[in-house]
Amino acid sequence: MKKISFICLVFLLILSSCGTVSSLIIDPNKEISVTDKVVYNALQFEGIKYRRGGVTTEGFDCSGLVYTSFSIENVLLPRQSMYMANKGATIVIDQVKKGDLLFFITGRKSKNVNHVGLIVSVEANEISFIHSTNGKGVIISSLSEKYWKNAFLKATKVL
Protein backbone atom coordinates (compact mmCIF):
# COMPACT_ATOMS: atom_id res chain seq x y z
CA MET A 1 0.00 0.00 0.00
CA LYS A 2 2.85 2.39 0.83
CA LYS A 3 4.41 1.68 -2.56
CA ILE A 4 1.17 2.55 -4.38
CA SER A 5 0.81 5.78 -2.35
CA PHE A 6 4.40 6.72 -3.19
CA ILE A 7 3.84 6.04 -6.90
CA CYS A 8 0.67 8.17 -6.84
CA LEU A 9 2.54 10.98 -5.09
CA VAL A 10 5.34 10.89 -7.70
CA PHE A 11 2.76 10.92 -10.49
CA LEU A 12 1.02 13.93 -8.93
CA LEU A 13 4.32 15.77 -8.55
CA ILE A 14 5.15 15.16 -12.19
CA LEU A 15 1.72 16.46 -13.21
CA SER A 16 2.05 19.55 -11.07
CA SER A 17 5.47 20.40 -12.52
CA CYS A 18 4.19 20.51 -16.10
CA GLY A 19 3.46 24.10 -17.08
CA THR A 20 0.57 23.21 -19.36
CA VAL A 21 -1.32 21.47 -16.58
CA SER A 22 -0.54 24.08 -13.94
CA SER A 23 -4.26 24.63 -13.44
CA LEU A 24 -4.59 21.09 -12.10
CA ILE A 25 -5.33 21.28 -8.38
CA ILE A 26 -3.51 18.56 -6.48
CA ASP A 27 -5.59 16.94 -3.76
CA PRO A 28 -4.00 13.72 -2.44
CA ASN A 29 -7.43 12.48 -1.32
CA LYS A 30 -8.97 12.85 -4.76
CA GLU A 31 -8.52 10.55 -7.73
CA ILE A 32 -7.04 12.00 -10.91
CA SER A 33 -9.73 12.24 -13.58
CA VAL A 34 -9.54 10.27 -16.80
CA THR A 35 -9.53 13.61 -18.64
CA ASP A 36 -6.41 14.76 -16.77
CA LYS A 37 -4.74 11.41 -17.43
CA VAL A 38 -5.49 11.53 -21.16
CA VAL A 39 -4.14 15.08 -21.45
CA TYR A 40 -1.08 14.12 -19.40
CA ASN A 41 -0.48 11.13 -21.70
CA ALA A 42 -0.57 13.34 -24.78
CA LEU A 43 1.76 15.92 -23.23
CA GLN A 44 4.37 13.21 -22.67
CA PHE A 45 4.63 12.86 -26.46
CA GLU A 46 5.32 16.56 -27.14
CA GLY A 47 8.32 16.92 -29.43
CA ILE A 48 8.03 13.47 -31.02
CA LYS A 49 8.32 13.55 -34.79
CA TYR A 50 5.48 13.12 -37.25
CA ARG A 51 4.99 9.72 -38.82
CA ARG A 52 2.04 8.92 -41.05
CA GLY A 53 0.05 6.12 -39.43
CA GLY A 54 2.24 6.36 -36.34
CA VAL A 55 0.98 5.37 -32.89
CA THR A 56 4.26 5.02 -30.98
CA THR A 57 7.13 7.14 -29.72
CA GLU A 58 8.80 6.43 -33.06
CA GLY A 59 6.33 8.95 -34.48
CA PHE A 60 2.68 9.97 -34.47
CA ASP A 61 0.21 11.34 -36.92
CA CYS A 62 -2.55 13.53 -35.47
CA SER A 63 -5.12 10.80 -34.95
CA GLY A 64 -2.45 8.37 -33.74
CA LEU A 65 -1.53 10.80 -30.98
CA VAL A 66 -5.15 11.17 -29.84
CA TYR A 67 -5.91 7.46 -30.27
CA THR A 68 -2.86 6.46 -28.19
CA SER A 69 -3.42 9.07 -25.47
CA PHE A 70 -6.97 7.81 -24.93
CA SER A 71 -6.23 4.10 -25.33
CA ILE A 72 -3.64 4.21 -22.52
CA GLU A 73 -6.65 4.94 -20.29
CA ASN A 74 -8.74 2.20 -21.96
CA VAL A 75 -10.90 4.72 -23.81
CA LEU A 76 -11.21 3.36 -27.32
CA LEU A 77 -11.69 5.69 -30.26
CA PRO A 78 -11.58 5.01 -33.99
CA ARG A 79 -8.06 5.22 -35.39
CA GLN A 80 -8.71 7.86 -38.08
CA SER A 81 -9.73 11.47 -37.44
CA MET A 82 -12.64 11.38 -39.90
CA TYR A 83 -14.19 8.52 -37.90
CA MET A 84 -13.24 10.00 -34.52
CA ALA A 85 -15.27 13.06 -35.50
CA ASN A 86 -18.42 10.90 -35.36
CA LYS A 87 -17.85 9.85 -31.74
CA GLY A 88 -19.01 11.80 -28.72
CA ALA A 89 -21.28 14.81 -28.57
CA THR A 90 -20.71 17.89 -30.73
CA ILE A 91 -20.31 20.98 -28.54
CA VAL A 92 -20.16 24.70 -29.28
CA ILE A 93 -16.69 26.19 -29.16
CA ASP A 94 -17.35 28.46 -26.19
CA GLN A 95 -18.20 25.41 -24.05
CA VAL A 96 -15.10 23.30 -24.74
CA LYS A 97 -12.94 22.06 -21.89
CA LYS A 98 -9.66 20.29 -21.40
CA GLY A 99 -9.89 16.81 -22.91
CA ASP A 100 -12.33 17.70 -25.68
CA LEU A 101 -11.39 17.14 -29.31
CA LEU A 102 -11.10 19.68 -32.11
CA PHE A 103 -11.56 18.65 -35.72
CA PHE A 104 -10.26 20.41 -38.79
CA ILE A 105 -10.40 20.31 -42.56
CA THR A 106 -6.98 21.31 -43.84
CA GLY A 107 -5.89 21.81 -47.42
CA ARG A 108 -7.77 23.32 -50.31
CA LYS A 109 -8.83 20.02 -51.85
CA SER A 110 -10.04 18.37 -48.65
CA LYS A 111 -13.76 18.13 -47.98
CA ASN A 112 -13.69 15.78 -44.98
CA VAL A 113 -12.17 15.93 -41.52
CA ASN A 114 -8.46 15.22 -41.85
CA HIS A 115 -6.95 16.60 -38.64
CA VAL A 116 -7.65 16.32 -34.91
CA GLY A 117 -6.27 17.94 -31.78
CA LEU A 118 -6.79 17.37 -28.06
CA ILE A 119 -7.54 20.42 -25.91
CA VAL A 120 -4.96 20.78 -23.13
CA SER A 121 -6.21 24.07 -21.68
CA VAL A 122 -8.84 26.76 -22.01
CA GLU A 123 -7.80 30.00 -20.34
CA ALA A 124 -9.08 33.52 -20.97
CA ASN A 125 -10.80 32.39 -24.18
CA GLU A 126 -7.54 30.89 -25.49
CA ILE A 127 -7.92 27.27 -26.49
CA SER A 128 -4.63 25.36 -26.59
CA PHE A 129 -4.50 21.94 -28.15
CA ILE A 130 -1.89 19.27 -28.74
CA HIS A 131 -1.61 17.61 -32.12
CA SER A 132 0.92 16.23 -34.57
CA THR A 133 1.89 18.17 -37.69
CA ASN A 134 3.89 17.12 -40.73
CA GLY A 135 6.59 19.73 -40.21
CA LYS A 136 6.97 20.00 -36.45
CA GLY A 137 5.71 16.72 -35.02
CA VAL A 138 3.77 16.79 -31.74
CA ILE A 139 3.24 20.41 -30.70
CA ILE A 140 0.83 22.62 -28.81
CA SER A 141 -1.02 25.24 -30.86
CA SER A 142 -3.72 27.80 -30.23
CA LEU A 143 -7.08 27.82 -31.92
CA SER A 144 -6.67 31.59 -32.22
CA GLU A 145 -3.87 31.08 -34.79
CA LYS A 146 -5.25 32.11 -38.17
CA TYR A 147 -4.51 28.79 -39.89
CA TRP A 148 -6.27 26.69 -37.25
CA LYS A 149 -9.13 29.13 -36.82
CA ASN A 150 -9.85 28.97 -40.57
CA ALA A 151 -9.53 25.18 -40.74
CA PHE A 152 -11.67 24.48 -37.65
CA LEU A 153 -14.81 22.42 -38.26
CA LYS A 154 -16.18 21.25 -34.91
CA ALA A 155 -15.49 20.19 -31.34
CA THR A 156 -16.65 17.05 -29.57
CA LYS A 157 -16.75 15.74 -26.02
CA VAL A 158 -15.92 12.06 -25.67
CA LEU A 159 -15.25 11.95 -21.91
C-alpha positions in Angstrom: 0.0 0.0 0.0 2.8 2.4 0.8 4.4 1.7 -2.6 1.2 2.6 -4.4 0.8 5.8 -2.4 4.4 6.7 -3.2 3.8 6.0 -6.9 0.7 8.2 -6.8 2.5 11.0 -5.1 5.3 10.9 -7.7 2.8 10.9 -10.5 1.0 13.9 -8.9 4.3 15.8 -8.5 5.1 15.2 -12.2 1.7 16.5 -13.2 2.0 19.6 -11.1 5.5 20.4 -12.5 4.2 20.5 -16.1 3.5 24.1 -17.1 0.6 23.2 -19.4 -1.3 21.5 -16.6 -0.5 24.1 -13.9 -4.3 24.6 -13.4 -4.6 21.1 -12.1 -5.3 21.3 -8.4 -3.5 18.6 -6.5 -5.6 16.9 -3.8 -4.0 13.7 -2.4 -7.4 12.5 -1.3 -9.0 12.8 -4.8 -8.5 10.6 -7.7 -7.0 12.0 -10.9 -9.7 12.2 -13.6 -9.5 10.3 -16.8 -9.5 13.6 -18.6 -6.4 14.8 -16.8 -4.7 11.4 -17.4 -5.5 11.5 -21.2 -4.1 15.1 -21.5 -1.1 14.1 -19.4 -0.5 11.1 -21.7 -0.6 13.3 -24.8 1.8 15.9 -23.2 4.4 13.2 -22.7 4.6 12.9 -26.5 5.3 16.6 -27.1 8.3 16.9 -29.4 8.0 13.5 -31.0 8.3 13.6 -34.8 5.5 13.1 -37.2 5.0 9.7 -38.8 2.0 8.9 -41.0 0.0 6.1 -39.4 2.2 6.4 -36.3 1.0 5.4 -32.9 4.3 5.0 -31.0 7.1 7.1 -29.7 8.8 6.4 -33.1 6.3 8.9 -34.5 2.7 10.0 -34.5 0.2 11.3 -36.9 -2.6 13.5 -35.5 -5.1 10.8 -35.0 -2.5 8.4 -33.7 -1.5 10.8 -31.0 -5.1 11.2 -29.8 -5.9 7.5 -30.3 -2.9 6.5 -28.2 -3.4 9.1 -25.5 -7.0 7.8 -24.9 -6.2 4.1 -25.3 -3.6 4.2 -22.5 -6.6 4.9 -20.3 -8.7 2.2 -22.0 -10.9 4.7 -23.8 -11.2 3.4 -27.3 -11.7 5.7 -30.3 -11.6 5.0 -34.0 -8.1 5.2 -35.4 -8.7 7.9 -38.1 -9.7 11.5 -37.4 -12.6 11.4 -39.9 -14.2 8.5 -37.9 -13.2 10.0 -34.5 -15.3 13.1 -35.5 -18.4 10.9 -35.4 -17.9 9.9 -31.7 -19.0 11.8 -28.7 -21.3 14.8 -28.6 -20.7 17.9 -30.7 -20.3 21.0 -28.5 -20.2 24.7 -29.3 -16.7 26.2 -29.2 -17.3 28.5 -26.2 -18.2 25.4 -24.1 -15.1 23.3 -24.7 -12.9 22.1 -21.9 -9.7 20.3 -21.4 -9.9 16.8 -22.9 -12.3 17.7 -25.7 -11.4 17.1 -29.3 -11.1 19.7 -32.1 -11.6 18.6 -35.7 -10.3 20.4 -38.8 -10.4 20.3 -42.6 -7.0 21.3 -43.8 -5.9 21.8 -47.4 -7.8 23.3 -50.3 -8.8 20.0 -51.8 -10.0 18.4 -48.6 -13.8 18.1 -48.0 -13.7 15.8 -45.0 -12.2 15.9 -41.5 -8.5 15.2 -41.8 -6.9 16.6 -38.6 -7.6 16.3 -34.9 -6.3 17.9 -31.8 -6.8 17.4 -28.1 -7.5 20.4 -25.9 -5.0 20.8 -23.1 -6.2 24.1 -21.7 -8.8 26.8 -22.0 -7.8 30.0 -20.3 -9.1 33.5 -21.0 -10.8 32.4 -24.2 -7.5 30.9 -25.5 -7.9 27.3 -26.5 -4.6 25.4 -26.6 -4.5 21.9 -28.2 -1.9 19.3 -28.7 -1.6 17.6 -32.1 0.9 16.2 -34.6 1.9 18.2 -37.7 3.9 17.1 -40.7 6.6 19.7 -40.2 7.0 20.0 -36.4 5.7 16.7 -35.0 3.8 16.8 -31.7 3.2 20.4 -30.7 0.8 22.6 -28.8 -1.0 25.2 -30.9 -3.7 27.8 -30.2 -7.1 27.8 -31.9 -6.7 31.6 -32.2 -3.9 31.1 -34.8 -5.3 32.1 -38.2 -4.5 28.8 -39.9 -6.3 26.7 -37.3 -9.1 29.1 -36.8 -9.9 29.0 -40.6 -9.5 25.2 -40.7 -11.7 24.5 -37.6 -14.8 22.4 -38.3 -16.2 21.3 -34.9 -15.5 20.2 -31.3 -16.6 17.1 -29.6 -16.7 15.7 -26.0 -15.9 12.1 -25.7 -15.2 11.9 -21.9 
